[in-house]
């Protein structure tokens, strides 16, 4: 069954938090910049026999978090968390999801996905670009890039304890149309990834990915670019389409992307050691995109904005029937 809530929980204190820059060395981070102590009970539930007592576990978990933030700040080298991760039993090999992709009845345009997300996150236009494109959000971005950023945040748990914006149109009344709900769940079940085009019109994953999450055949809606970040969603008729797509002017370093996501995988596995690699890519799609965009900022910045501007030229939101909005949101 598809979970409409994440396997891990955001710190409840976020609901009363004052906006401030917690990580000056990583100013575009989202909730991954918050301290999130893990539960000793969860450790005991999945590590048997439990090799750590409660005090030792808490010391190790706190040390892991502290080192995690220092690695991202550039104060410690990559790999500094390895020993603590081994003791916490969160360093085992990538565990892939064996379930097939969830097909959608019909494609869902990114502007519809962004619109539905903004119903529940009124500040999406401010929140999404920094978390998706990182330092590029400081520039005058084309509207289409901002829409892609907003759509990317639909599957990210933004509401404590672990609620995704895309789950609201699926559960609240009046519910979105069946084809929209089908597409929302299909987008959620599709891992975010950096892809490179293939000669046959398909896409190849730049990082490890379960076989069943890889598209077989041409993918609709792929921008003309050396690489693209987004979610490839299956259709019931056997086709595929790209959701939350954002073109990249150069192919990022796969090792850098994988290294960053593996570190995040270990951090979240502290809360649920059953988490698969694909679960991480579903929940942290904005981190996949931001890591790629930060790599471009540092290594190949020249063509990024021109690529996005060409992609946005002549584009406008196609006429469509907008799914019904939640009445409570309209009154707010």
C-alpha positions in Angstrom: 0.0 0.0 0.0 1.3 3.5 -0.8 2.0 5.5 2.2 0.6 9.1 2.1 2.8 10.0 5.1 6.6 9.6 5.3 8.3 6.8 7.3 10.2 9.4 9.3 8.9 12.3 11.4 9.8 16.0 11.4 10.6 17.6 14.7 7.3 18.9 16.1 9.0 22.1 17.2 8.9 23.2 13.6 5.3 24.3 14.0 6.4 27.0 16.4 9.8 27.8 15.0 11.0 31.3 14.2 12.6 31.6 10.8 16.3 31.8 11.1 19.5 30.6 9.4 20.4 27.5 11.3 23.3 26.4 9.0 25.2 29.4 7.5 27.4 27.0 5.6 24.4 25.3 4.0 21.9 28.2 3.8 19.5 26.5 1.3 18.9 23.4 3.4 15.4 22.6 4.6 14.5 20.4 7.5 17.6 18.3 6.9 19.3 21.2 8.7 17.3 20.6 11.9 18.5 18.4 14.7 16.3 15.3 14.8 17.3 12.9 17.6 16.5 9.3 16.8 14.5 7.0 19.1 16.3 4.3 21.2 13.0 2.2 21.0 13.2 2.2 17.2 16.8 1.0 17.4 15.9 -1.8 19.7 12.9 -2.8 17.5 15.1 -3.5 14.4 18.6 -4.2 15.8 18.6 -7.6 17.6 20.4 -8.2 19.8 20.7 -4.6 20.8 24.4 -3.9 21.2 24.1 -0.5 22.7 22.5 0.6 26.0 20.3 3.7 26.0 23.0 6.1 27.2 25.6 4.8 24.7 23.0 5.0 21.9 22.2 8.6 22.7 25.9 9.6 22.8 26.5 8.0 19.4 23.4 9.4 17.8 24.2 12.9 19.0 27.8 12.5 17.7 26.5 11.3 14.3 24.3 14.4 13.9 27.0 16.7 15.0 29.5 15.1 12.5 26.8 15.1 9.8 26.4 18.9 10.0 30.2 19.5 10.1 30.7 17.3 7.0 28.1 19.4 5.1 29.7 22.6 6.4 33.1 21.5 5.0 34.6 21.3 8.5 35.2 17.6 8.3 35.9 15.2 5.4 33.4 12.9 3.8 33.4 9.6 5.5 33.7 11.0 9.0 30.4 9.5 9.9 31.2 6.0 8.8 32.4 4.6 12.1 29.3 5.9 14.0 27.0 4.8 11.2 28.4 1.3 11.6 27.8 1.2 15.3 24.3 2.5 14.8 23.7 -0.2 12.2 22.6 2.3 9.5 25.5 1.7 7.1 24.3 -1.6 5.5 24.2 -1.7 1.7 21.5 0.2 -0.3 18.2 -1.7 0.0 16.1 -1.3 -3.1 12.3 -1.3 -3.4 11.1 -4.4 -5.3 7.5 -3.1 -5.8 6.5 -2.1 -9.3 5.9 1.5 -10.3 2.4 2.8 -9.6 0.8 3.7 -13.0 -1.2 6.9 -13.6 -4.5 7.1 -15.5 -3.3 10.3 -17.3 -0.3 12.7 -17.1 -0.4 15.5 -14.6 1.0 18.9 -15.7 3.5 20.4 -13.3 1.5 23.7 -13.0 -1.5 21.7 -11.7 0.7 19.9 -9.2 2.2 23.2 -8.1 -1.2 24.8 -7.9 -2.5 22.0 -5.6 0.6 22.2 -3.4 0.2 26.0 -3.0 -3.3 25.5 -1.7 -1.8 24.0 1.4 1.6 25.8 1.4 0.7 29.5 0.7 4.3 30.5 0.9 5.4 27.9 -1.7 6.7 30.6 -4.0 9.2 31.6 -1.3 10.0 28.2 0.1 10.4 26.1 -3.0 13.1 27.7 -5.1 15.8 27.8 -2.4 15.2 24.2 -1.5 15.1 22.9 -5.1 17.6 25.0 -7.1 19.7 26.3 -4.1 21.9 29.3 -5.0 20.2 29.8 -8.3 17.1 31.0 -6.4 18.9 34.3 -5.7 18.6 35.1 -9.4 15.6 36.1 -11.6 14.3 32.7 -12.4 12.0 32.0 -15.4 8.4 31.3 -14.3 8.6 27.7 -15.5 11.6 27.0 -13.2 9.6 28.3 -10.3 6.6 26.1 -11.2 8.9 23.0 -11.5 10.3 23.9 -8.0 6.9 24.2 -6.5 5.8 20.9 -8.1 8.9 19.2 -6.7 7.9 20.1 -3.1 4.5 18.3 -3.5 6.0 15.0 -2.2 8.3 16.4 0.5 7.0 16.1 4.0 6.4 19.7 4.9 4.0 19.4 7.8 4.9 17.8 11.1 4.9 14.9 11.8 5.3 13.5 8.3 2.6 14.9 6.0 3.1 15.6 2.3 1.2 18.4 0.6 0.1 16.0 -2.2 -1.8 13.9 0.3 -4.3 16.7 1.1 -6.1 16.6 -2.3 -6.3 12.8 -2.0 -7.9 12.9 1.4 -9.8 16.1 2.1 -13.2 17.1 0.7 -14.0 18.0 -2.0 -11.5 15.5 -3.3 -9.7 16.0 -6.6 -10.9 14.2 -9.6 -10.0 10.4 -9.8 -7.5 10.9 -12.6 -5.7 13.6 -10.6 -5.6 11.5 -7.4 -4.2 8.6 -9.5 -1.5 10.9 -10.9 -0.6 12.3 -7.5 0.0 8.9 -6.0 1.8 7.7 -9.1 4.1 10.8 -8.9 4.7 10.0 -5.2 5.6 6.4 -6.0 8.1 7.5 -8.6 11.6 8.2 -7.2 13.3 11.5 -8.0 16.4 11.1 -10.1 18.9 12.8 -12.3 18.6 11.3 -15.8 20.5 11.5 -19.0 18.7 11.1 -22.3 19.2 7.9 -24.4 19.1 7.8 -28.3 15.7 6.0 -28.3 14.0 8.9 -26.4 14.3 7.2 -23.0 16.2 8.2 -19.9 19.0 6.5 -17.9 19.5 7.0 -14.2 22.7 8.7 -13.0 22.5 7.1 -9.6 21.6 3.6 -8.4 17.9 2.8 -8.9 15.7 -0.2 -8.7 15.0 -2.0 -12.0 11.3 -1.5 -11.7 11.6 2.3 -11.3 13.6 2.6 -14.6 11.5 3.6 -17.7 11.3 1.1 -20.5 10.9 3.0 -23.7 10.4 6.7 -24.7 9.5 9.2 -22.0 7.2 12.1 -22.8 7.9 15.7 -21.7 11.7 15.4 -21.5 13.5 18.8 -22.1 16.2 19.1 -24.8 19.2 19.2 -22.4 22.3 17.0 -21.5 20.5 15.9 -18.3 17.3 16.4 -16.4 16.2 16.0 -12.8 12.6 14.8 -12.1 10.3 11.8 -11.6 9.6 9.4 -14.4 6.0 8.2 -14.0 4.4 5.2 -15.6 1.0 5.3 -17.4 -1.6 2.6 -17.5 -1.3 2.4 -21.3 2.4 1.5 -20.9 3.9 4.9 -21.6 5.9 7.2 -19.4 6.0 10.9 -18.7 8.3 13.2 -16.8 7.0 15.0 -13.7 8.7 17.8 -11.8 11.2 18.0 -14.6 14.1 20.5 -14.6 16.7 20.6 -17.4 20.4 20.7 -16.5 23.0 22.3 -18.8 25.6 19.7 -17.8 25.7 16.2 -16.4 26.5 16.4 -12.7 29.2 14.2 -11.2 27.4 11.0 -10.3 29.8 10.2 -7.4 29.1 13.6 -5.8 25.3 13.1 -6.1 25.4 9.6 -4.7 27.7 10.5 -1.9 25.4 13.3 -0.7 22.3 11.1 -1.0 23.9 8.1 0.8 24.7 10.4 3.8 21.1 11.6 3.9 20.0 7.9 3.6 21.9 7.1 6.7 20.5 10.1 8.6 16.9 9.1 7.9 17.6 5.4 8.5 18.1 6.3 12.1 14.4 6.7 12.3 13.4 3.6 10.3 16.0 1.0 9.3 13.4 -0.5 6.9 13.7 2.5 4.6 14.7 1.7 1.0 16.9 3.8 -1.3 13.8 4.5 -3.4 11.9 5.7 -0.3 14.7 8.3 0.2 14.5 9.5 -3.4 10.7 9.9 -3.1 10.8 11.9 0.1 13.9 13.9 -0.6 13.4 14.7 -4.3 14.2 18.4 -3.6 17.6 17.4 -2.2 18.4 15.4 -5.4 17.6 18.5 -7.4 19.4 21.0 -5.2 22.6 18.9 -5.0 22.7 18.8 -8.8 22.1 22.5 -9.0 24.8 23.3 -6.4 27.2 21.2 -8.4 26.4 23.2 -11.5 26.8 26.5 -9.5 30.3 25.4 -8.5 31.5 23.5 -11.6 29.6 24.6 -14.7 27.6 27.8 -14.1 27.9 29.4 -17.6 25.0 27.8 -19.5 22.5 27.1 -16.7 20.3 30.2 -16.9 20.4 30.3 -20.7 19.2 26.6 -20.7 16.3 27.4 -18.4 15.4 30.5 -20.4 15.3 28.6 -23.7 13.2 25.9 -22.0 10.7 28.6 -20.8 10.5 30.4 -24.1 7.1 30.2 -25.7 5.8 28.1 -22.8 2.6 29.0 -21.0 0.3 27.0 -18.8 -2.0 25.0 -21.1 -5.8 25.6 -20.6 -7.1 22.9 -18.3 -9.8 22.1 -15.8 -8.5 22.9 -12.4 -9.4 20.3 -9.7 -11.8 21.7 -7.0 -10.0 23.5 -4.2 -10.6 22.7 -0.6 -13.3 25.2 0.6 -11.5 25.8 3.9 -8.4 26.9 2.1 -10.5 29.3 -0.1 -12.0 31.0 2.9 -8.6 31.4 4.7 
